[in-house]
Amino acid sequence: LLMSDADLKLDIGREITRGLGAGSNPETGRTAVGEARETIEEVLKGADMVFVTAGEGGGTGTGGAPVVAEIAKSLGALTIGVVTRPFSFERKVRAEQAERGIQELKNKVDTLIIIPNDRLLDVADENTTILDAFKMADMVLLQGVQGITDLITTPGLINLDFADVKAILTDAGSALMGVGHARGDDRAVEAARAAVSSPLLETSIDGARGILLNITGGSDLTLYEVNEAARIISDHAHPEANVIFGAAIDDSLGDEVRVTVIAAGFERWSSRDVSGALALEEEEELDLGTEAPRRTVVFDADEELEDIPSFLRR
């Protein structure tokens, strides 16, 4: 906690752990979070969207994350889990514990994004230190959160808002997230291809019935490039998918194009037609006019907290 830059930090488990960790025991993590239930409820009141991030397989994240998610959802917040699956070298016991935690968390959140730590090996090399590898894991979690919040908070040529995100992610079950970057010739196409083959993706996005897509580039980003990138992503989705996309200009990217894709609805929309999703989107847009100002809360249930940019900590 001392290493975290978060404006608000909760010290949980003071009684049950006496200031120590959960000892890889999910029940201890669950009890520790349960002891702080009233405090957590107070912190989360008024939040429209809550992210619960954790490293699955240990005690605090595996046992505590579902409790936090349950509290958030009971308060009416769109609740999104972003978790990592352990490395293969962490062996069977931790992997099985992680899987149980993932299944429990999945039942408590609207949407769950799972990022396998093993995929970090695809972007690391033989000289990457173990410290750098775990920093990469933290950054991957951060990308999972930021990939969604940027869609809402970054002004664009074609804006997405909270109603769009809510329409796709409410009760969506499992979701996948990919981020792609490219420069040079065919940069938008290459960025889109990188996004659908991103190391963050546990499986293919093929067949997704809900897609959130954001394309960002410099002032020289063309309509043709946006169309080409969107076409590649759409080709991987279900033919009747609800694809909601935004486009933004960020000159700090220089000649780079960034494509972020959130694919969901593999389970929820399999028995619903797309018109229902579009009706939900319209209803939410009408309702938002009377709501109080929105807040986003990021709660990290793991013992190692990544640094969250200030705009995510409001």
C-alpha positions as CSV (number, residue, x, y, z in Angstrom):
1,L,0.0,0.0,0.0
2,L,2.9,2.4,0.7
3,M,4.0,2.1,-2.9
4,S,0.6,3.0,-4.3
5,D,-0.2,6.5,-5.5
6,A,-3.9,6.1,-5.0
7,D,-5.7,8.9,-3.3
8,L,-7.7,6.5,-1.1
9,K,-6.2,3.3,0.3
10,L,-7.9,0.8,2.6
11,D,-5.9,-1.3,5.0
12,I,-7.9,-4.6,5.3
13,G,-7.4,-7.6,7.4
14,R,-5.9,-5.8,10.4
15,E,-7.5,-8.2,12.8
16,I,-7.3,-11.5,11.0
17,T,-3.8,-11.2,9.4
18,R,-2.2,-8.7,11.9
19,G,-0.8,-6.7,9.1
20,L,0.6,-9.7,7.1
21,G,-0.6,-11.1,3.8
22,A,-3.3,-13.8,3.3
23,G,-0.7,-16.6,3.1
24,S,-2.1,-17.7,-0.2
25,N,-5.3,-18.7,1.6
26,P,-8.4,-17.4,-0.3
27,E,-10.6,-17.9,2.8
28,T,-8.3,-15.5,4.8
29,G,-8.6,-13.0,1.9
30,R,-12.4,-13.3,1.9
31,T,-12.7,-12.8,5.6
32,A,-10.3,-9.8,5.6
33,V,-12.4,-8.0,3.0
34,G,-15.6,-9.0,4.7
35,E,-14.4,-7.3,7.9
36,A,-14.1,-4.1,5.9
37,R,-17.5,-4.5,4.2
38,E,-19.1,-1.3,5.6
39,T,-16.1,0.8,4.8
40,I,-15.9,-0.5,1.3
41,E,-19.6,0.2,0.8
42,E,-19.1,3.7,1.9
43,V,-16.2,4.2,-0.5
44,L,-18.1,2.8,-3.5
45,K,-21.4,4.6,-3.0
46,G,-22.3,6.8,-5.9
47,A,-19.8,5.1,-8.3
48,D,-21.3,4.3,-11.7
49,M,-18.4,1.9,-12.7
50,V,-16.1,-0.1,-10.5
51,F,-13.0,-2.0,-11.6
52,V,-11.8,-4.9,-9.4
53,T,-8.3,-5.9,-10.4
54,A,-6.4,-8.8,-8.9
55,G,-3.8,-11.4,-9.5
56,E,-5.6,-14.7,-9.2
57,G,-4.1,-17.7,-7.4
58,G,-3.1,-16.1,-4.2
59,G,-5.2,-15.3,-1.1
60,T,-6.2,-11.7,-1.1
61,G,-7.1,-11.4,-4.8
62,T,-8.7,-14.8,-5.1
63,G,-10.8,-14.6,-2.0
64,G,-11.3,-10.9,-1.6
65,A,-12.1,-9.8,-5.2
66,P,-15.5,-11.5,-5.3
67,V,-16.6,-9.9,-2.1
68,V,-15.6,-6.4,-3.4
69,A,-17.4,-7.1,-6.7
70,E,-20.5,-8.3,-4.9
71,I,-20.6,-5.1,-2.9
72,A,-20.1,-2.9,-5.9
73,K,-22.8,-4.6,-7.9
74,S,-25.3,-4.5,-5.0
75,L,-24.8,-0.7,-5.1
76,G,-25.8,-0.6,-8.8
77,A,-22.4,0.0,-10.3
78,L,-21.3,-1.5,-13.6
79,T,-18.7,-3.9,-12.2
80,I,-15.8,-5.1,-14.3
81,G,-13.2,-7.6,-13.2
82,V,-9.7,-7.5,-14.7
83,V,-7.5,-10.3,-13.4
84,T,-4.4,-12.2,-14.3
85,R,-4.0,-15.9,-14.5
86,P,-0.8,-17.3,-12.9
87,F,2.3,-18.3,-14.9
88,S,2.5,-22.0,-15.8
89,F,5.6,-22.3,-13.7
90,E,3.5,-21.5,-10.6
91,R,2.2,-25.1,-11.0
92,K,-1.0,-26.9,-10.4
93,V,-2.1,-25.9,-6.9
94,R,-2.0,-22.2,-7.7
95,A,-3.6,-22.7,-11.1
96,E,-6.5,-24.6,-9.7
97,Q,-7.0,-22.0,-6.9
98,A,-6.9,-19.3,-9.5
99,E,-9.5,-21.1,-11.6
100,R,-11.9,-21.4,-8.6
101,G,-11.4,-17.7,-7.9
102,I,-12.1,-16.8,-11.5
103,Q,-15.3,-18.7,-11.6
104,E,-16.5,-17.2,-8.3
105,L,-15.6,-13.7,-9.5
106,K,-17.3,-14.3,-12.8
107,N,-20.6,-14.8,-11.0
108,K,-20.2,-11.5,-9.1
109,V,-19.2,-9.0,-11.9
110,D,-20.9,-7.8,-15.1
111,T,-17.9,-8.4,-17.2
112,L,-14.6,-10.3,-16.5
113,I,-11.4,-9.8,-18.5
114,I,-8.8,-12.5,-17.9
115,I,-5.2,-11.9,-18.9
116,P,-2.9,-14.9,-18.8
117,N,0.5,-14.1,-17.4
118,D,2.0,-16.7,-19.8
119,R,1.1,-14.3,-22.7
120,L,3.8,-12.0,-21.3
121,L,6.3,-14.4,-22.5
122,D,5.2,-13.6,-26.1
123,V,6.4,-10.0,-25.6
124,A,9.4,-10.6,-23.4
125,D,12.7,-12.0,-24.4
126,E,15.4,-14.1,-22.6
127,N,17.0,-11.0,-21.1
128,T,13.8,-9.8,-19.4
129,T,14.2,-9.9,-15.6
130,I,11.6,-11.4,-13.3
131,L,11.1,-8.0,-11.8
132,D,10.4,-6.5,-15.2
133,A,8.1,-9.4,-16.1
134,F,5.9,-8.7,-13.1
135,K,6.0,-5.0,-13.8
136,M,4.7,-6.0,-17.3
137,A,1.9,-8.0,-15.6
138,D,0.9,-4.9,-13.6
139,M,1.0,-2.8,-16.8
140,V,-1.2,-5.3,-18.5
141,L,-3.8,-4.9,-15.8
142,L,-3.6,-1.2,-16.1
143,Q,-4.1,-1.4,-19.9
144,G,-7.2,-3.5,-19.2
145,V,-8.7,-0.7,-17.1
146,Q,-7.4,2.2,-19.2
147,G,-8.6,0.5,-22.4
148,I,-12.1,0.9,-21.2
149,T,-11.9,4.3,-19.4
150,D,-10.2,5.9,-22.3
151,L,-13.2,5.1,-24.4
152,I,-15.3,7.3,-22.1
153,T,-13.0,10.0,-20.9
154,T,-10.9,10.9,-24.0
155,P,-12.7,13.4,-26.2
156,G,-12.8,12.2,-29.8
157,L,-14.1,12.9,-33.3
158,I,-16.6,10.1,-32.7
159,N,-17.2,9.9,-29.0
160,L,-18.3,6.9,-26.9
161,D,-20.0,7.5,-23.6
162,F,-20.9,5.6,-20.5
163,A,-24.2,4.5,-22.1
164,D,-22.3,2.8,-24.9
165,V,-20.0,1.0,-22.5
166,K,-22.9,0.0,-20.3
167,A,-24.8,-1.4,-23.2
168,I,-22.0,-3.7,-24.2
169,L,-20.7,-4.8,-20.7
170,T,-23.7,-5.1,-18.5
171,D,-24.1,-8.8,-17.6
172,A,-21.8,-9.7,-20.5
173,G,-19.9,-12.5,-18.7
174,S,-16.4,-13.1,-20.1
175,A,-14.8,-10.4,-22.3
176,L,-11.6,-10.0,-24.2
177,M,-9.4,-7.0,-24.6
178,G,-6.7,-6.3,-27.2
179,V,-4.5,-3.3,-27.9
180,G,-2.6,-2.8,-31.1
181,H,0.0,-0.1,-32.2
182,A,1.5,0.5,-35.6
183,R,3.4,3.0,-37.6
184,G,4.3,3.4,-41.3
185,D,2.5,2.1,-44.3
186,D,-0.8,0.4,-43.5
187,R,-0.5,1.5,-39.9
188,A,-4.2,1.4,-39.2
189,V,-4.6,-2.1,-40.7
190,E,-1.5,-3.4,-38.9
191,A,-2.7,-1.9,-35.5
192,A,-6.1,-3.6,-36.0
193,R,-4.5,-6.9,-36.8
194,A,-2.2,-6.5,-33.7
195,A,-5.3,-5.8,-31.5
196,V,-7.1,-9.0,-32.5
197,S,-3.9,-11.0,-32.0
198,S,-2.8,-9.2,-28.9
199,P,-0.9,-11.0,-26.1
200,L,-3.7,-9.8,-23.8
201,L,-6.2,-12.0,-25.6
202,E,-6.7,-15.4,-24.0
203,T,-8.8,-16.7,-27.0
204,S,-10.0,-15.3,-30.3
205,I,-12.6,-12.6,-30.4
206,D,-14.4,-14.5,-33.2
207,G,-18.1,-14.6,-32.7
208,A,-18.4,-11.7,-30.2
209,R,-21.8,-10.1,-30.2
210,G,-20.7,-6.9,-28.5
211,I,-17.6,-4.9,-29.6
212,L,-16.3,-1.6,-28.2
213,L,-13.7,-0.2,-30.6
214,N,-11.6,2.9,-30.3
215,I,-9.2,4.1,-33.0
216,T,-6.7,6.9,-32.1
217,G,-4.1,8.6,-34.2
218,G,-2.6,12.0,-35.0
219,S,-4.2,14.8,-36.9
220,D,-3.2,13.0,-40.1
221,L,-5.5,10.0,-39.3
222,T,-7.8,9.6,-42.4
223,L,-11.3,8.3,-42.7
224,Y,-10.0,5.6,-45.0
225,E,-7.7,4.3,-42.2
226,V,-10.5,4.4,-39.7
227,N,-12.7,2.4,-42.1
228,E,-10.0,-0.2,-42.8
229,A,-9.3,-0.8,-39.1
230,A,-12.9,-1.0,-38.2
231,R,-13.6,-3.4,-41.0
232,I,-10.9,-5.8,-39.8
233,I,-12.3,-5.8,-36.3
234,S,-15.9,-6.2,-37.6
235,D,-14.9,-9.2,-39.7
236,H,-14.0,-11.1,-36.5
237,A,-17.3,-10.4,-34.8
238,H,-20.6,-12.1,-35.1
239,P,-22.6,-11.1,-38.2
240,E,-25.3,-9.5,-36.0
241,A,-22.9,-8.0,-33.5
242,N,-23.5,-4.6,-31.9
243,V,-20.2,-2.8,-32.9
244,I,-19.8,0.6,-31.2
245,F,-16.7,2.5,-32.2
246,G,-15.0,5.8,-31.4
247,A,-12.3,7.7,-33.1
248,A,-10.0,10.2,-31.4
249,I,-7.1,12.5,-32.3
250,D,-4.0,12.5,-30.1
251,D,-1.0,14.3,-31.6
252,S,1.3,12.9,-28.9
253,L,1.2,9.6,-30.8
254,G,3.0,11.2,-33.7
255,D,2.6,8.9,-36.7
256,E,1.4,6.0,-34.6
257,V,-2.2,4.6,-34.7
258,R,-3.6,2.8,-31.7
259,V,-6.5,0.4,-31.8
260,T,-8.3,-0.8,-28.6
261,V,-10.9,-3.5,-28.8
262,I,-13.2,-4.9,-26.1
263,A,-15.1,-7.9,-27.2
264,A,-17.9,-9.3,-25.1
265,G,-21.3,-10.9,-25.4
266,F,-20.0,-14.4,-26.0
267,E,-22.5,-15.8,-23.5
268,R,-25.1,-13.1,-22.7
269,W,-26.1,-12.3,-26.3
270,S,-26.1,-15.8,-27.6
271,S,-29.9,-16.0,-26.9
272,R,-30.8,-12.4,-27.6
273,D,-31.1,-10.5,-30.9
274,V,-29.2,-7.3,-31.5
275,S,-32.3,-5.1,-31.4
276,G,-32.6,-5.7,-27.7
277,A,-29.0,-4.4,-27.2
278,L,-29.7,-1.4,-29.3
279,A,-32.9,-0.6,-27.3
280,L,-30.9,-0.9,-24.1
281,E,-28.3,1.5,-25.4
282,E,-31.1,4.1,-26.3
283,E,-32.7,3.7,-22.9
284,E,-29.5,4.2,-21.0
285,E,-28.8,7.4,-23.0
286,L,-32.1,8.8,-22.0
287,D,-31.7,7.8,-18.3
288,L,-28.2,9.3,-18.0
289,G,-29.5,12.9,-18.3
290,T,-31.0,12.7,-14.8
291,E,-28.2,10.9,-13.1
292,A,-25.7,12.5,-10.7
293,P,-22.2,13.2,-12.0
294,R,-20.3,10.0,-12.7
295,R,-17.4,8.6,-10.7
296,T,-15.2,5.7,-11.5
297,V,-13.6,3.7,-8.7
298,V,-10.6,1.4,-9.2
299,F,-10.2,-1.1,-6.4
300,D,-7.2,-3.4,-6.5
301,A,-7.7,-6.5,-4.5
302,D,-4.2,-7.8,-5.0
303,E,-1.3,-7.1,-2.6
304,E,0.8,-5.4,-5.2
305,L,-0.9,-2.3,-6.5
306,E,0.0,-0.9,-9.9
307,D,0.2,2.9,-10.2
308,I,-3.1,4.3,-11.4
309,P,-3.1,7.6,-13.3
310,S,-4.9,10.4,-11.4
311,F,-7.8,10.5,-13.8
312,L,-8.7,6.9,-13.0
313,R,-8.7,7.6,-9.3
314,R,-11.5,10.1,-9.3
